[in-house]
Amino acid sequence: MGGRRPHRELLPRAQQPPPAGQLPTDPDWWRHRHQEAQTDHDQTPTRPRAAKPRHRVESIPEDFLSAVDVLIGGRDSDFHGLAVKLLEPLKLQGGAIADLRDVMDGFAERVRASHGTTRTALLCAADLVILVTAFCEAVGASGIRFETEHGYEESDLVTDVVAELERVTLGSRRVSHPSYIRGAIDTAYTYAADTVYEAANGGAELAHELALRAWRRYAALLADATWRCPELRLTSDTEDPPEALDPPPAPVPGPP
Protein backbone atom coordinates (compact mmCIF):
# COMPACT_ATOMS: atom_id res chain seq x y z
CA MET A 1 0.00 0.00 0.00
CA GLY A 2 1.28 3.40 -0.86
CA GLY A 3 1.58 5.87 1.99
CA ARG A 4 0.30 9.37 1.97
CA ARG A 5 2.49 11.97 0.34
CA PRO A 6 3.83 14.53 2.85
CA HIS A 7 1.89 17.76 3.00
CA ARG A 8 3.68 20.72 1.40
CA GLU A 9 2.88 24.16 2.67
CA LEU A 10 2.24 26.42 -0.27
CA LEU A 11 4.00 29.78 -0.23
CA PRO A 12 2.36 32.93 -1.52
CA ARG A 13 3.00 33.33 -5.23
CA ALA A 14 5.33 36.28 -4.70
CA GLN A 15 7.56 34.14 -2.43
CA GLN A 16 7.64 30.96 -4.54
CA PRO A 17 11.09 30.39 -6.10
CA PRO A 18 11.21 30.27 -9.89
CA PRO A 19 11.91 27.01 -11.72
CA ALA A 20 15.58 26.06 -11.80
CA GLY A 21 17.53 27.90 -14.48
CA GLN A 22 14.79 30.42 -15.20
CA LEU A 23 14.30 34.04 -14.27
CA PRO A 24 10.89 34.89 -12.84
CA THR A 25 8.60 37.12 -14.86
CA ASP A 26 6.08 37.78 -12.12
CA PRO A 27 6.22 41.48 -11.02
CA ASP A 28 5.00 40.50 -7.53
CA TRP A 29 8.03 38.27 -7.08
CA TRP A 30 10.44 41.09 -7.92
CA ARG A 31 8.63 43.52 -5.65
CA HIS A 32 8.96 41.04 -2.79
CA ARG A 33 12.70 40.59 -3.41
CA HIS A 34 13.17 44.39 -3.48
CA GLN A 35 11.33 44.74 -0.17
CA GLU A 36 13.55 42.08 1.43
CA ALA A 37 16.71 43.78 0.20
CA GLN A 38 15.51 47.16 1.46
CA THR A 39 14.72 45.66 4.87
CA ASP A 40 18.19 44.09 5.14
CA HIS A 41 19.83 47.43 4.21
CA ASP A 42 17.83 49.36 6.80
CA GLN A 43 18.72 46.88 9.55
CA THR A 44 22.46 46.81 8.75
CA PRO A 45 24.35 48.91 11.34
CA THR A 46 26.16 51.85 9.79
CA ARG A 47 29.94 52.08 10.16
CA PRO A 48 31.27 55.31 11.64
CA ARG A 49 33.04 57.50 9.13
CA ALA A 50 36.04 59.69 9.76
CA ALA A 51 35.24 63.37 9.93
CA LYS A 52 35.85 65.21 6.69
CA PRO A 53 38.71 67.69 6.78
CA ARG A 54 37.50 71.21 7.36
CA HIS A 55 39.85 72.81 4.91
CA ARG A 56 41.54 71.40 1.84
CA VAL A 57 45.12 72.52 1.26
CA GLU A 58 46.56 72.71 -2.25
CA SER A 59 50.27 73.17 -1.43
CA ILE A 60 52.85 72.54 1.28
CA PRO A 61 53.55 75.65 3.43
CA GLU A 62 57.02 77.07 2.78
CA ASP A 63 57.08 79.73 5.52
CA PHE A 64 55.78 80.43 9.00
CA LEU A 65 52.82 82.59 7.96
CA SER A 66 51.59 79.98 5.49
CA ALA A 67 52.03 77.25 8.08
CA VAL A 68 49.87 79.15 10.58
CA ASP A 69 47.20 79.57 7.89
CA VAL A 70 47.19 75.80 7.29
CA LEU A 71 46.72 75.11 11.00
CA ILE A 72 43.90 77.64 11.19
CA GLY A 73 42.23 75.80 8.33
CA GLY A 74 39.59 78.37 7.49
CA ARG A 75 38.76 79.22 11.12
CA ASP A 76 39.85 82.83 10.56
CA SER A 77 37.23 84.35 12.84
CA ASP A 78 38.51 82.27 15.76
CA PHE A 79 42.22 82.89 15.18
CA HIS A 80 42.45 86.30 13.54
CA GLY A 81 46.01 87.66 13.72
CA LEU A 82 47.38 84.47 15.34
CA ALA A 83 50.72 84.58 13.49
CA VAL A 84 51.42 88.12 14.70
CA LYS A 85 50.50 87.16 18.27
CA LEU A 86 52.83 84.14 18.22
CA LEU A 87 55.73 86.34 17.04
CA GLU A 88 55.00 89.14 19.53
CA PRO A 89 57.81 88.16 21.98
CA LEU A 90 60.41 88.75 19.23
CA LYS A 91 59.68 92.47 19.45
CA LEU A 92 61.44 92.36 22.86
CA GLN A 93 58.87 94.69 24.38
CA GLY A 94 57.49 92.29 26.98
CA GLY A 95 54.50 91.26 24.86
CA ALA A 96 52.21 88.47 25.98
CA ILE A 97 52.99 84.89 24.97
CA ALA A 98 50.24 83.46 22.74
CA ASP A 99 48.91 79.96 23.46
CA LEU A 100 49.25 77.40 20.69
CA ARG A 101 46.93 74.80 22.21
CA ASP A 102 43.65 76.19 20.89
CA VAL A 103 44.66 76.15 17.23
CA MET A 104 46.08 72.63 17.69
CA ASP A 105 42.81 71.39 19.13
CA GLY A 106 41.44 68.68 16.82
CA PHE A 107 44.69 68.57 14.83
CA ALA A 108 45.03 64.77 15.06
CA GLU A 109 41.47 64.26 13.83
CA ARG A 110 42.09 66.59 10.88
CA VAL A 111 45.23 64.65 9.94
CA ARG A 112 43.43 61.29 10.07
CA ALA A 113 40.54 62.63 7.99
CA SER A 114 42.92 63.99 5.32
CA HIS A 115 45.20 62.42 2.77
CA GLY A 116 47.62 63.40 0.05
CA THR A 117 48.76 67.01 -0.06
CA THR A 118 46.40 68.14 2.69
CA ARG A 119 47.75 65.63 5.21
CA THR A 120 51.38 66.41 4.34
CA ALA A 121 50.68 70.14 4.59
CA LEU A 122 49.13 69.72 8.05
CA LEU A 123 52.15 67.77 9.33
CA CYS A 124 54.64 70.26 7.85
CA ALA A 125 52.66 73.19 9.23
CA ALA A 126 52.59 71.78 12.75
CA ASP A 127 56.31 71.02 12.59
CA LEU A 128 57.29 74.55 11.59
CA VAL A 129 54.83 76.40 13.82
CA ILE A 130 55.97 74.41 16.87
CA LEU A 131 59.63 75.14 16.04
CA VAL A 132 59.11 78.90 15.73
CA THR A 133 56.60 79.23 18.58
CA ALA A 134 58.91 77.42 21.00
CA PHE A 135 61.67 79.94 20.35
CA CYS A 136 59.27 82.88 20.67
CA GLU A 137 57.96 81.56 23.98
CA ALA A 138 61.52 81.13 25.25
CA VAL A 139 62.31 84.74 24.33
CA GLY A 140 59.16 85.96 26.05
CA ALA A 141 59.94 84.00 29.22
CA SER A 142 63.55 85.23 29.33
CA GLY A 143 62.66 88.87 29.99
CA ILE A 144 64.96 90.21 27.26
CA ARG A 145 64.24 93.80 26.24
CA PHE A 146 65.05 95.68 23.05
CA GLU A 147 67.93 98.19 23.05
CA THR A 148 67.03 100.92 20.57
CA GLU A 149 70.48 102.47 20.60
CA HIS A 150 72.03 99.26 19.34
CA GLY A 151 70.79 99.97 15.83
CA TYR A 152 68.55 96.94 15.33
CA GLU A 153 64.99 97.50 14.14
CA GLU A 154 62.17 95.37 15.57
CA SER A 155 60.97 94.31 12.14
CA ASP A 156 64.49 93.31 11.11
CA LEU A 157 64.87 91.15 14.21
CA VAL A 158 61.59 89.30 13.62
CA THR A 159 62.42 88.78 9.95
CA ASP A 160 65.95 87.51 10.61
CA VAL A 161 64.95 85.09 13.38
CA VAL A 162 61.98 83.63 11.53
CA ALA A 163 63.96 83.32 8.29
CA GLU A 164 66.67 81.37 10.10
CA LEU A 165 64.18 78.97 11.68
CA GLU A 166 62.36 78.48 8.36
CA ARG A 167 65.59 77.10 6.88
CA VAL A 168 65.45 74.02 9.10
CA THR A 169 64.40 70.91 7.16
CA LEU A 170 62.17 69.04 9.59
CA GLY A 171 61.12 65.40 9.45
CA SER A 172 57.71 66.06 7.97
CA ARG A 173 59.33 67.61 4.89
CA ARG A 174 62.14 65.11 4.37
CA VAL A 175 62.83 61.77 6.01
CA SER A 176 65.88 62.23 8.23
CA HIS A 177 67.53 60.56 11.20
CA PRO A 178 66.49 62.11 14.53
CA SER A 179 70.09 63.08 15.28
CA TYR A 180 70.23 65.12 12.05
CA ILE A 181 66.99 66.93 12.94
CA ARG A 182 68.30 67.67 16.45
CA GLY A 183 71.52 69.07 15.02
CA ALA A 184 69.69 71.31 12.55
CA ILE A 185 67.38 72.66 15.25
CA ASP A 186 70.26 73.24 17.64
CA THR A 187 72.18 75.20 14.98
CA ALA A 188 69.13 77.32 14.13
CA TYR A 189 68.29 78.05 17.77
CA THR A 190 71.90 79.00 18.51
CA TYR A 191 72.00 81.45 15.61
CA ALA A 192 68.57 82.88 16.47
CA ALA A 193 69.55 83.33 20.13
CA ASP A 194 72.77 85.13 19.12
CA THR A 195 70.70 87.42 16.88
CA VAL A 196 68.28 88.25 19.70
CA TYR A 197 71.04 89.07 22.16
CA GLU A 198 72.88 91.11 19.58
CA ALA A 199 69.73 93.23 19.28
CA ALA A 200 69.43 93.38 23.08
CA ASN A 201 73.13 94.07 23.59
CA GLY A 202 73.49 90.95 25.69
CA GLY A 203 76.27 88.39 26.14
CA ALA A 204 77.11 85.06 24.50
CA GLU A 205 76.49 83.11 27.73
CA LEU A 206 72.93 84.44 27.94
CA ALA A 207 72.39 83.56 24.27
CA HIS A 208 73.44 79.97 25.04
CA GLU A 209 70.89 79.81 27.86
CA LEU A 210 68.18 81.13 25.55
CA ALA A 211 68.94 78.43 22.97
CA LEU A 212 68.68 75.75 25.65
CA ARG A 213 65.42 77.23 26.94
CA ALA A 214 64.03 77.23 23.40
CA TRP A 215 65.04 73.60 22.88
CA ARG A 216 63.34 72.50 26.10
CA ARG A 217 60.17 74.33 25.15
CA TYR A 218 60.28 72.82 21.67
CA ALA A 219 60.60 69.31 23.13
CA ALA A 220 57.58 69.93 25.39
CA LEU A 221 55.37 71.29 22.59
CA LEU A 222 56.38 68.52 20.19
CA ALA A 223 55.84 65.80 22.81
CA ASP A 224 52.30 67.01 23.43
CA ALA A 225 51.52 67.18 19.70
CA THR A 226 53.02 63.78 18.87
CA TRP A 227 51.25 62.14 21.81
CA ARG A 228 47.94 63.32 20.38
CA CYS A 229 48.90 62.65 16.76
CA PRO A 230 50.98 59.49 16.16
CA GLU A 231 51.24 60.41 12.47
CA LEU A 232 53.32 63.45 13.45
CA ARG A 233 55.50 61.27 15.68
CA LEU A 234 56.33 59.03 12.72
CA THR A 235 57.70 61.96 10.71
CA SER A 236 59.02 64.42 13.26
CA ASP A 237 60.13 62.70 16.45
CA THR A 238 63.58 63.92 17.49
CA GLU A 239 64.29 61.05 19.88
CA ASP A 240 66.42 58.14 18.75
CA PRO A 241 64.51 54.89 18.16
CA PRO A 242 64.99 52.23 20.88
CA GLU A 243 67.18 50.09 18.64
CA ALA A 244 69.63 53.00 18.34
CA LEU A 245 69.97 53.27 22.12
CA ASP A 246 70.54 49.59 22.89
CA PRO A 247 74.04 48.26 22.32
CA PRO A 248 74.29 45.51 19.71
CA PRO A 249 74.32 41.98 21.14
CA ALA A 250 77.70 40.47 21.76
CA PRO A 251 78.69 37.94 19.10
CA VAL A 252 78.27 34.32 20.16
CA PRO A 253 81.62 32.52 19.95
CA GLY A 254 81.62 29.68 17.50
CA PRO A 255 82.87 26.18 18.13
CA PRO A 256 86.63 25.86 18.51
C-alpha positions in Angstrom: 0.0 0.0 0.0 1.3 3.4 -0.9 1.6 5.9 2.0 0.3 9.4 2.0 2.5 12.0 0.3 3.8 14.5 2.8 1.9 17.8 3.0 3.7 20.7 1.4 2.9 24.2 2.7 2.2 26.4 -0.3 4.0 29.8 -0.2 2.4 32.9 -1.5 3.0 33.3 -5.2 5.3 36.3 -4.7 7.6 34.1 -2.4 7.6 31.0 -4.5 11.1 30.4 -6.1 11.2 30.3 -9.9 11.9 27.0 -11.7 15.6 26.1 -11.8 17.5 27.9 -14.5 14.8 30.4 -15.2 14.3 34.0 -14.3 10.9 34.9 -12.8 8.6 37.1 -14.9 6.1 37.8 -12.1 6.2 41.5 -11.0 5.0 40.5 -7.5 8.0 38.3 -7.1 10.4 41.1 -7.9 8.6 43.5 -5.6 9.0 41.0 -2.8 12.7 40.6 -3.4 13.2 44.4 -3.5 11.3 44.7 -0.2 13.6 42.1 1.4 16.7 43.8 0.2 15.5 47.2 1.5 14.7 45.7 4.9 18.2 44.1 5.1 19.8 47.4 4.2 17.8 49.4 6.8 18.7 46.9 9.5 22.5 46.8 8.8 24.4 48.9 11.3 26.2 51.8 9.8 29.9 52.1 10.2 31.3 55.3 11.6 33.0 57.5 9.1 36.0 59.7 9.8 35.2 63.4 9.9 35.9 65.2 6.7 38.7 67.7 6.8 37.5 71.2 7.4 39.9 72.8 4.9 41.5 71.4 1.8 45.1 72.5 1.3 46.6 72.7 -2.2 50.3 73.2 -1.4 52.9 72.5 1.3 53.6 75.6 3.4 57.0 77.1 2.8 57.1 79.7 5.5 55.8 80.4 9.0 52.8 82.6 8.0 51.6 80.0 5.5 52.0 77.3 8.1 49.9 79.1 10.6 47.2 79.6 7.9 47.2 75.8 7.3 46.7 75.1 11.0 43.9 77.6 11.2 42.2 75.8 8.3 39.6 78.4 7.5 38.8 79.2 11.1 39.8 82.8 10.6 37.2 84.4 12.8 38.5 82.3 15.8 42.2 82.9 15.2 42.4 86.3 13.5 46.0 87.7 13.7 47.4 84.5 15.3 50.7 84.6 13.5 51.4 88.1 14.7 50.5 87.2 18.3 52.8 84.1 18.2 55.7 86.3 17.0 55.0 89.1 19.5 57.8 88.2 22.0 60.4 88.7 19.2 59.7 92.5 19.5 61.4 92.4 22.9 58.9 94.7 24.4 57.5 92.3 27.0 54.5 91.3 24.9 52.2 88.5 26.0 53.0 84.9 25.0 50.2 83.5 22.7 48.9 80.0 23.5 49.3 77.4 20.7 46.9 74.8 22.2 43.7 76.2 20.9 44.7 76.2 17.2 46.1 72.6 17.7 42.8 71.4 19.1 41.4 68.7 16.8 44.7 68.6 14.8 45.0 64.8 15.1 41.5 64.3 13.8 42.1 66.6 10.9 45.2 64.6 9.9 43.4 61.3 10.1 40.5 62.6 8.0 42.9 64.0 5.3 45.2 62.4 2.8 47.6 63.4 0.0 48.8 67.0 -0.1 46.4 68.1 2.7 47.8 65.6 5.2 51.4 66.4 4.3 50.7 70.1 4.6 49.1 69.7 8.0 52.1 67.8 9.3 54.6 70.3 7.9 52.7 73.2 9.2 52.6 71.8 12.8 56.3 71.0 12.6 57.3 74.6 11.6 54.8 76.4 13.8 56.0 74.4 16.9 59.6 75.1 16.0 59.1 78.9 15.7 56.6 79.2 18.6 58.9 77.4 21.0 61.7 79.9 20.4 59.3 82.9 20.7 58.0 81.6 24.0 61.5 81.1 25.2 62.3 84.7 24.3 59.2 86.0 26.1 59.9 84.0 29.2 63.6 85.2 29.3 62.7 88.9 30.0 65.0 90.2 27.3 64.2 93.8 26.2 65.0 95.7 23.0 67.9 98.2 23.1 67.0 100.9 20.6 70.5 102.5 20.6 72.0 99.3 19.3 70.8 100.0 15.8 68.5 96.9 15.3 65.0 97.5 14.1 62.2 95.4 15.6 61.0 94.3 12.1 64.5 93.3 11.1 64.9 91.1 14.2 61.6 89.3 13.6 62.4 88.8 10.0 66.0 87.5 10.6 65.0 85.1 13.4 62.0 83.6 11.5 64.0 83.3 8.3 66.7 81.4 10.1 64.2 79.0 11.7 62.4 78.5 8.4 65.6 77.1 6.9 65.5 74.0 9.1 64.4 70.9 7.2 62.2 69.0 9.6 61.1 65.4 9.4 57.7 66.1 8.0 59.3 67.6 4.9 62.1 65.1 4.4 62.8 61.8 6.0 65.9 62.2 8.2 67.5 60.6 11.2 66.5 62.1 14.5 70.1 63.1 15.3 70.2 65.1 12.1 67.0 66.9 12.9 68.3 67.7 16.5 71.5 69.1 15.0 69.7 71.3 12.5 67.4 72.7 15.3 70.3 73.2 17.6 72.2 75.2 15.0 69.1 77.3 14.1 68.3 78.1 17.8 71.9 79.0 18.5 72.0 81.5 15.6 68.6 82.9 16.5 69.6 83.3 20.1 72.8 85.1 19.1 70.7 87.4 16.9 68.3 88.2 19.7 71.0 89.1 22.2 72.9 91.1 19.6 69.7 93.2 19.3 69.4 93.4 23.1 73.1 94.1 23.6 73.5 90.9 25.7 76.3 88.4 26.1 77.1 85.1 24.5 76.5 83.1 27.7 72.9 84.4 27.9 72.4 83.6 24.3 73.4 80.0 25.0 70.9 79.8 27.9 68.2 81.1 25.5 68.9 78.4 23.0 68.7 75.8 25.6 65.4 77.2 26.9 64.0 77.2 23.4 65.0 73.6 22.9 63.3 72.5 26.1 60.2 74.3 25.1 60.3 72.8 21.7 60.6 69.3 23.1 57.6 69.9 25.4 55.4 71.3 22.6 56.4 68.5 20.2 55.8 65.8 22.8 52.3 67.0 23.4 51.5 67.2 19.7 53.0 63.8 18.9 51.2 62.1 21.8 47.9 63.3 20.4 48.9 62.7 16.8 51.0 59.5 16.2 51.2 60.4 12.5 53.3 63.5 13.5 55.5 61.3 15.7 56.3 59.0 12.7 57.7 62.0 10.7 59.0 64.4 13.3 60.1 62.7 16.5 63.6 63.9 17.5 64.3 61.0 19.9 66.4 58.1 18.7 64.5 54.9 18.2 65.0 52.2 20.9 67.2 50.1 18.6 69.6 53.0 18.3 70.0 53.3 22.1 70.5 49.6 22.9 74.0 48.3 22.3 74.3 45.5 19.7 74.3 42.0 21.1 77.7 40.5 21.8 78.7 37.9 19.1 78.3 34.3 20.2 81.6 32.5 20.0 81.6 29.7 17.5 82.9 26.2 18.1 86.6 25.9 18.5 
